[in-house]
């Protein structure tokens, strides 16, 4: 399954519970909990866990930015090693 997530439905000035944020990004609530463990900010340590929209957007947009790979015009993206590579035999014009 794809590791992409939708951020367009997250409002920056709204506070979300785990289930609400999962519905907004169209992922499971377990995924939201995993993101909280990996560094996404939350309001405080009380229950129910509340996440501000601007914190979620900042975390998710940073993950999107970190996943991007810049390539030169003669490179192709290798699906196996997930890195830009030059094709064998110089098949692309330089």
Residue pairs with C-beta under 8 A, 6 or more apart in sequence:
3 67
5 25
5 26
5 27
5 60
6 24
6 25
6 26
7 25
7 56
7 57
7 60
7 61
7 64
9 24
9 25
10 16
10 21
10 24
10 25
10 53
10 56
10 57
10 60
11 53
12 52
12 53
12 54
12 57
13 53
13 54
14 52
14 53
15 43
15 50
15 51
15 52
15 53
16 24
16 50
16 51
16 52
16 53
16 56
17 48
17 49
17 50
17 51
18 29
18 32
18 33
18 36
18 48
18 49
18 51
19 29
21 32
21 51
21 56
22 28
22 29
22 31
22 32
25 32
25 56
25 60
32 51
35 59
35 60
36 42
36 49
36 51
39 59
40 51
40 55
40 56
40 59
40 60
41 51
41 52
41 55
41 58
41 59
42 49
42 50
42 51
42 55
43 50
43 51
43 52
44 50
69 77
69 82
69 83
69 84
70 84
71 77
71 84
72 84
73 92
73 94
74 86
74 92
74 93
74 94
75 84
75 85
75 86
75 92
76 84
76 85
76 86
76 87
76 92
77 83
77 84
77 85
78 84
78 85
86 92
